[in-house]
Amino acid sequence: MAKMKQTTKLGLKLAGVVGAATYAGSLVGGVLAYKMAMHVSDAQKSRGQELSRSENTEIENFWYEKQPQQEWVIQSFDGLNLVATYIPNPKTVGRLVILAHGLGHSREQMIPYARIFMSLGYDVLMPDARAFGDSEGHTIGYGWLDRLDYERWITVALNQLGDDVEIVLMGISMGAATVMATSGEPLPENVKAIIEDSGYVDLYDEAKYRLTHKFHLPAYPIMPVANLIANRRAGYAFKDGRILHQVAISGLPILMIHGSRDKTVPVRNAHQLYDQLPQQKELYIDPDAAHVQAIRTHPDRYQEVVDEFLREEAGLSGNGEG
């Protein structure tokens, strides 16, 4: 009997040690996951700018440098100076696209998309997201905090370009989540349509997917801990990022673009959007494209899809020249 009691006590002690170790491991894992996912250093911001330009062709970067550019600056709700490039289009009046780049990049990533919209007759506004490029901050918004920044960019655009300007929001990857999340906020009627390329429908689910597929770590219990830490330190939780809900309440026409070979944001996100959104919608799945690569695999078709959607679903006829 005494041996049984000793064994039971030993088992309870071991269980306590294991439980404490598991808790400590979860806490450490959650903190590390938060830091890896949410924090950007100045060196990383510079590398993101270099990466963005290096992924473009020489012709695209040369085209960008030759455009008449203006630098616009706004202050975010939490006091960050955010920077954007505005490119006026001499062949159009009253039509603007606001672009949103992806994670780990900067506004220069959107140069190929700017060329498309310029050819379709749009002015272009290319912001650096908070914590990227020349914008201030070191905490990533993942589209959720950025939605509040894009509300301000829309307001500034109306102040600068007039109350009659028609606006399209277009983004890729994290930028796609940004414009979709923005669409669910109270926006002026000037915003006519959304185009998202390779976006995720739920921030928490996407974070879990990357944790398990990129870093090969268990989502539980790391993600719940990281979610709590994000809520306290970043001002929002991963679970706040209900992107699909935002688009659904917006009612805006939306074009969804995705590559079948996307290993970063699975193509099921695009299908989920298409299946559940009630508004006017179009879906283009490129069978050969990886993450945000549809513009590269079939560039002519990509522009055709964008142009057709804007004309037929959003009622915005193209009036530019290639």
BANU-623600 format. One line per 3 residues: number of its first residue (from 1); their letters; for each residue z, y, x of C-alpha. Coordinates in nm, 3 decimals. Each point is the difference from the previous one (the first is absolute). Layout:
// BANU-623600
NUM> A> Z:Y:X | ...
//
This chain:
// BANU-623600
1> MAK> 0.000:0.000:0.000 | 0.089:0.237:0.284 | -0.334:-0.074:0.167
4> MKQ> -0.181:0.074:-0.326 | 0.178:0.337:-0.026 | -0.085:0.082:0.360
7> TTK> -0.363:-0.099:-0.061 | -0.013:0.213:-0.313 | 0.144:0.301:0.183
10> LGL> -0.245:-0.051:0.284 | -0.287:-0.021:-0.247 | 0.111:0.319:-0.171
13> KLA> 0.025:0.177:0.335 | -0.344:-0.119:0.101 | -0.140:0.106:-0.335
16> GVV> 0.159:0.340:0.050 | -0.145:0.031:0.347 | -0.344:-0.105:-0.123
19> GAA> 0.025:0.240:-0.293 | 0.102:0.287:0.225 | -0.279:-0.083:0.243
22> TYA> -0.251:-0.015:-0.284 | 0.120:0.334:-0.133 | -0.013:0.157:0.345
25> GSL> -0.345:-0.145:0.059 | -0.120:0.134:-0.333 | 0.140:0.343:0.077
28> VGG> -0.156:0.010:0.346 | -0.329:-0.133:-0.138 | 0.004:0.258:-0.278
31> VLA> 0.067:0.286:0.242 | -0.278:-0.115:0.234 | -0.240:-0.047:-0.292
34> YKM> 0.081:0.350:-0.121 | -0.055:0.156:0.342 | -0.327:-0.186:0.060
37> AMH> -0.131:0.080:-0.344 | 0.119:0.355:-0.052 | 0.035:0.188:0.330
40> VSD> -0.282:0.165:0.197 | 0.051:0.152:0.346 | -0.198:0.294:0.138
43> AQK> -0.178:-0.239:0.236 | -0.102:-0.219:-0.295 | -0.132:0.305:-0.184
46> SRG> -0.218:0.089:0.299 | -0.127:-0.357:0.028 | -0.084:0.007:-0.369
49> QEL> -0.221:0.304:0.051 | -0.175:-0.165:0.294 | -0.045:-0.322:-0.196
52> SRS> -0.148:0.184:-0.297 | -0.269:0.165:0.212 | -0.073:-0.316:0.198
55> ENT> -0.073:-0.195:-0.319 | -0.270:0.249:-0.098 | -0.349:0.005:0.144
58> EIE> -0.098:0.272:0.246 | -0.236:0.141:-0.261 | 0.282:0.027:-0.256
61> NFW> 0.234:0.178:0.240 | -0.282:0.230:0.115 | -0.080:0.083:-0.364
64> YEK> 0.366:0.084:-0.064 | 0.024:0.234:0.298 | -0.305:0.192:-0.121
67> QPQ> 0.141:0.067:-0.347 | 0.147:0.340:-0.089 | 0.369:-0.086:-0.024
70> QEW> 0.311:0.173:-0.124 | 0.356:-0.113:0.068 | 0.223:0.002:-0.304
73> VIQ> 0.378:-0.037:0.020 | 0.254:-0.068:-0.273 | 0.373:-0.063:0.001
76> SFD> 0.122:-0.320:-0.159 | 0.286:-0.021:-0.249 | 0.228:-0.104:0.287
79> GLN> -0.105:0.275:0.240 | -0.274:-0.163:0.210 | -0.310:0.192:0.108
82> LVA> -0.302:-0.207:-0.101 | -0.346:0.069:0.138 | -0.351:-0.060:-0.139
85> TYI> -0.361:0.075:0.087 | -0.210:0.167:-0.268 | -0.379:-0.024:0.027
88> PNP> -0.198:0.221:-0.239 | -0.331:-0.134:-0.122 | -0.276:0.264:-0.002
91> KTV> -0.198:-0.203:-0.254 | 0.259:-0.012:-0.275 | 0.246:0.214:-0.192
94> GRL> 0.310:-0.113:-0.184 | 0.029:-0.364:0.105 | 0.256:-0.141:0.245
97> VIL> 0.111:-0.338:0.129 | 0.347:-0.035:0.151 | 0.008:-0.293:0.242
100> AHG> 0.296:-0.212:0.113 | 0.003:-0.204:0.322 | 0.167:-0.333:0.072
103> LGH> 0.313:-0.113:0.180 | 0.016:0.066:0.374 | -0.293:0.242:-0.011
106> SRE> -0.072:0.368:-0.063 | -0.243:0.215:-0.198 | -0.278:-0.076:0.252
109> QMI> -0.014:-0.352:-0.142 | -0.155:0.153:-0.312 | -0.298:0.159:0.176
112> PYA> -0.247:-0.271:-0.119 | 0.119:0.053:-0.359 | -0.024:0.377:0.038
115> RIF> -0.367:-0.040:0.096 | -0.065:-0.200:-0.317 | 0.161:0.257:-0.226
118> MSL> -0.168:0.290:0.175 | -0.335:-0.170:-0.063 | 0.096:-0.036:-0.369
121> GYD> 0.076:0.369:-0.030 | 0.376:0.027:0.049 | 0.224:0.222:0.204
124> VLM> 0.244:-0.212:0.200 | 0.374:0.029:0.062 | 0.142:-0.244:0.260
127> PDA> 0.381:0.012:0.032 | 0.207:-0.166:0.268 | 0.267:-0.195:-0.186
130> RAF> 0.363:0.074:0.076 | 0.100:-0.164:0.333 | -0.363:-0.026:0.113
133> GDS> -0.247:0.212:0.194 | 0.099:0.364:0.021 | 0.231:-0.013:-0.301
136> EGH> 0.374:0.008:0.057 | 0.243:-0.282:-0.067 | 0.076:-0.344:0.139
139> TIG> 0.070:-0.198:-0.318 | -0.298:-0.165:-0.169 | -0.048:0.070:-0.369
142> YGW> -0.225:-0.302:-0.073 | -0.165:0.194:-0.278 | 0.321:0.045:-0.195
145> LDR> 0.137:0.314:0.163 | -0.359:0.103:0.071 | -0.077:0.023:-0.371
148> LDY> 0.222:0.310:-0.015 | -0.183:0.147:0.300 | -0.337:-0.058:-0.166
151> ERW> 0.119:0.179:-0.311 | 0.050:0.301:0.225 | -0.342:-0.041:0.164
154> ITV> -0.154:0.005:-0.348 | 0.187:0.320:-0.087 | -0.109:0.166:0.325
157> ALN> -0.361:-0.108:-0.060 | 0.001:0.165:-0.342 | 0.149:0.317:0.146
160> QLG> -0.259:0.011:0.277 | -0.311:-0.118:-0.184 | 0.060:0.112:-0.357
163> DDV> 0.132:-0.146:-0.323 | -0.337:-0.152:-0.092 | -0.034:-0.233:0.299
166> EIV> -0.043:-0.369:-0.086 | 0.200:-0.233:0.223 | -0.038:-0.364:0.100
169> LMG> 0.276:-0.182:0.190 | -0.113:-0.269:0.244 | 0.201:-0.207:0.248
172> ISM> -0.004:-0.316:0.207 | 0.285:-0.251:0.051 | 0.323:0.204:0.003
175> GAA> -0.215:0.296:-0.101 | -0.127:-0.198:-0.298 | 0.361:-0.056:-0.106
178> TVM> 0.056:0.374:0.051 | -0.274:0.113:-0.237 | 0.089:-0.265:-0.257
181> ATS> 0.367:0.100:0.009 | -0.098:0.367:-0.024 | -0.206:-0.068:-0.311
184> GEP> 0.313:-0.091:-0.196 | 0.159:0.341:0.054 | -0.058:0.298:-0.233
187> LPE> -0.337:0.119:0.132 | -0.232:0.276:-0.119 | -0.311:-0.096:-0.194
190> NVK> -0.203:0.095:0.307 | 0.069:-0.347:0.144 | -0.281:-0.211:-0.141
193> AII> 0.005:-0.338:0.176 | 0.162:-0.230:0.255 | -0.173:-0.215:0.262
196> EDS> 0.216:-0.250:0.183 | -0.117:-0.224:0.285 | 0.222:-0.293:0.104
199> GYV> 0.315:0.129:-0.166 | 0.313:-0.193:-0.097 | 0.141:-0.006:-0.351
202> DLY> 0.370:-0.032:0.091 | 0.165:0.126:0.319 | 0.281:-0.256:0.002
205> DEA> -0.240:-0.292:-0.042 | -0.228:0.134:0.272 | 0.294:0.043:0.238
208> KYR> 0.107:-0.359:-0.066 | -0.354:-0.122:0.062 | -0.025:0.178:0.335
211> LTH> 0.346:-0.117:0.107 | -0.086:-0.363:-0.063 | -0.367:-0.005:0.105
214> KFH> -0.002:0.246:0.292 | 0.346:-0.048:0.147 | 0.064:-0.353:-0.135
217> LPA> 0.350:0.088:-0.116 | 0.171:-0.102:-0.325 | -0.021:0.259:-0.278
220> YPI> 0.347:-0.096:-0.117 | 0.255:0.123:0.090 | -0.172:0.254:0.229
223> MPV> -0.193:0.192:-0.267 | 0.294:0.069:-0.233 | 0.197:0.139:0.295
226> ANL> -0.295:0.208:0.122 | -0.047:0.128:-0.354 | 0.360:0.124:-0.013
229> IAN> -0.025:0.165:0.341 | -0.327:0.172:-0.095 | 0.157:0.134:-0.317
232> RRA> 0.282:0.160:0.199 | -0.190:0.124:0.305 | -0.354:0.068:-0.119
235> GYA> 0.081:0.138:-0.342 | -0.184:-0.275:-0.186 | 0.011:-0.377:-0.026
238> FKD> -0.288:-0.241:0.043 | 0.059:-0.107:-0.358 | -0.069:0.354:-0.120
241> GRI> -0.367:-0.035:0.092 | -0.141:-0.133:-0.327 | -0.356:0.110:0.065
244> LHQ> -0.162:-0.192:-0.287 | 0.235:0.166:-0.248 | -0.094:0.344:0.130
247> VAI> -0.372:-0.058:-0.046 | 0.045:-0.150:-0.344 | 0.185:0.303:-0.135
250> SGL> -0.254:0.239:0.151 | -0.292:-0.115:-0.213 | -0.245:0.131:0.260
253> PIL> -0.324:-0.186:0.068 | 0.039:-0.211:0.312 | -0.232:-0.179:0.241
256> MIH> 0.155:-0.289:0.191 | -0.163:-0.116:0.325 | 0.119:-0.298:0.202
259> GSR> -0.119:-0.255:0.252 | 0.026:-0.371:-0.071 | 0.104:-0.060:0.361
262> DKT> 0.288:0.247:-0.003 | 0.301:-0.153:0.180 | 0.209:0.318:-0.009
265> VPV> -0.002:0.078:-0.373 | -0.119:-0.313:-0.182 | -0.292:0.042:-0.238
268> RNA> 0.219:-0.119:-0.286 | 0.135:0.357:-0.012 | -0.339:0.131:-0.115
271> HQL> -0.033:-0.275:-0.261 | 0.349:0.074:-0.128 | -0.088:0.366:-0.038
274> YDQ> -0.322:-0.077:-0.181 | 0.160:-0.254:-0.233 | 0.295:0.218:-0.102
277> LPQ> -0.126:0.358:-0.006 | -0.098:0.126:-0.347 | -0.222:0.295:0.099
280> QKE> -0.360:0.029:0.110 | -0.034:-0.207:0.315 | -0.246:-0.153:0.240
283> LYI> 0.056:-0.273:0.257 | -0.208:-0.058:0.314 | 0.089:-0.300:0.214
286> DPD> -0.186:-0.027:0.330 | -0.024:-0.372:0.085 | -0.039:0.068:0.373
289> AAH> 0.257:0.274:0.057 | 0.341:-0.016:0.166 | 0.266:0.269:-0.054
292> VQA> -0.162:0.342:-0.070 | -0.327:-0.127:0.148 | -0.223:0.009:-0.309
295> IRT> -0.137:0.336:0.118 | -0.118:-0.175:0.318 | -0.130:-0.332:-0.129
298> HPD> -0.231:0.149:-0.263 | 0.003:0.381:0.045 | -0.295:0.077:-0.227
301> RYQ> 0.143:-0.209:-0.283 | 0.340:0.161:0.052 | -0.141:0.347:-0.055
304> EVV> -0.201:-0.118:-0.300 | 0.312:-0.146:-0.162 | 0.193:0.322:0.052
307> DEF> -0.284:0.216:-0.128 | -0.061:-0.218:-0.308 | 0.367:0.000:-0.091
310> LRE> 0.032:0.377:0.028 | -0.310:0.058:-0.211 | 0.041:-0.271:-0.263
313> EAG> 0.377:-0.043:-0.038 | 0.140:0.337:0.107 | -0.290:0.208:-0.127
316> LSG> -0.044:0.178:0.333 | -0.369:0.015:0.083 | -0.084:0.019:0.369
319> NGE> -0.169:0.324:0.097 | -0.010:-0.021:0.377 | -0.261:-0.111:0.247
322> G> 0.035:-0.273:0.259
//
